[in-house]
Amino acid sequence: EMVVIQGSVPSDADRFQVDLTCGSSTKPRADVAFHFNPRIKKSCIVCNTLQKEAWGRERILHQMPFRAGAAFELVILVQEDQFKVAVNGAHVLDYKH
């Protein structure tokens, strides 16, 4: 399976996030299989997983393929044991789950 998101980063953006959740429950909060959080001004991407309302250890990638004011295409390939992420056709990271 694959998730494709086309968008643009607002010129004044500090960060944005994409969460792949396991349901829509708010109480208790649904697990988040993959939290993808580009932090534009810090030039890093933070990834994590939420299980049973507890966050795991953050994985921080000191790389920033997104630019404020620029369009992007984000592709998340869902595999049995990992998510593979590409931005604008370039591989960015693998996140094991």
C-alpha positions as CSV (number, residue, x, y, z in Angstrom):
1,E,0.0,0.0,0.0
2,M,1.0,3.6,-0.6
3,V,0.0,7.0,0.7
4,V,0.6,9.9,-1.7
5,I,0.2,13.5,-0.5
6,Q,0.7,16.5,-2.8
7,G,0.8,19.9,-1.2
8,S,2.7,23.0,-0.4
9,V,4.4,24.3,2.7
10,P,3.0,27.7,3.7
11,S,5.7,30.4,3.6
12,D,5.4,31.1,7.3
13,A,5.2,27.4,8.4
14,D,7.3,26.2,11.4
15,R,6.2,22.6,11.1
16,F,3.5,20.2,9.9
17,Q,2.7,16.6,10.6
18,V,1.2,13.5,9.0
19,D,-0.1,10.8,11.3
20,L,-1.1,7.4,10.1
21,T,-3.5,6.3,12.8
22,C,-5.0,2.9,13.7
23,G,-8.6,4.2,14.0
24,S,-10.3,7.4,14.9
25,S,-10.9,7.0,18.6
26,T,-10.2,10.0,20.8
27,K,-10.7,8.5,24.2
28,P,-8.7,6.4,24.5
29,R,-6.6,8.0,21.7
30,A,-6.1,5.7,18.7
31,D,-2.6,4.4,18.2
32,V,-0.5,6.3,15.7
33,A,1.5,3.7,13.6
34,F,3.6,6.5,12.1
35,H,4.0,10.1,13.2
36,F,5.9,12.1,10.5
37,N,6.7,15.7,11.7
38,P,8.9,17.9,9.5
39,R,10.2,20.9,11.6
40,I,11.1,23.4,8.9
41,K,12.8,26.0,11.1
42,K,14.9,23.4,12.9
43,S,15.8,21.6,9.7
44,C,14.8,18.1,11.0
45,I,12.2,15.5,10.7
46,V,10.8,13.8,13.9
47,C,9.2,10.4,13.6
48,N,7.5,8.4,16.3
49,T,4.8,5.8,17.2
50,L,2.0,6.2,19.8
51,Q,0.9,2.9,21.4
52,K,-1.7,2.7,24.2
53,E,-1.5,6.5,24.6
54,A,2.3,6.5,25.2
55,W,4.8,7.8,22.7
56,G,7.9,5.8,21.8
57,R,11.4,7.1,21.4
58,E,11.6,9.9,18.8
59,R,13.7,9.3,15.8
60,I,15.2,12.5,14.5
61,L,16.5,12.9,11.0
62,H,18.7,16.0,10.5
63,Q,17.7,16.6,6.9
64,M,15.0,18.9,5.5
65,P,13.7,18.1,2.0
66,F,10.8,20.5,2.5
67,R,11.0,24.3,1.8
68,A,8.7,27.0,3.1
69,G,6.6,28.3,0.2
70,A,7.4,25.3,-2.0
71,A,5.2,22.5,-3.4
72,F,6.0,18.9,-2.5
73,E,5.0,15.3,-3.2
74,L,5.3,13.0,-0.1
75,V,5.1,9.2,-0.8
76,I,4.8,6.8,2.1
77,L,5.2,3.1,1.1
78,V,3.6,0.9,3.7
79,Q,5.5,-2.4,4.1
80,E,5.0,-5.2,6.6
81,D,7.8,-4.1,8.9
82,Q,8.5,-0.5,7.9
83,F,7.4,2.7,6.2
84,K,9.6,4.0,3.4
85,V,9.3,7.7,2.8
86,A,10.2,9.7,-0.3
87,V,9.9,13.4,-1.0
88,N,9.8,14.8,-4.5
89,G,11.0,11.4,-5.8
90,A,14.0,11.1,-3.5
91,H,14.2,8.5,-0.7
92,V,14.3,10.2,2.7
93,L,14.0,7.5,5.4
94,D,12.9,4.1,6.4
95,Y,10.9,3.8,9.7
96,K,10.7,0.4,11.3
97,H,7.4,-0.5,13.0
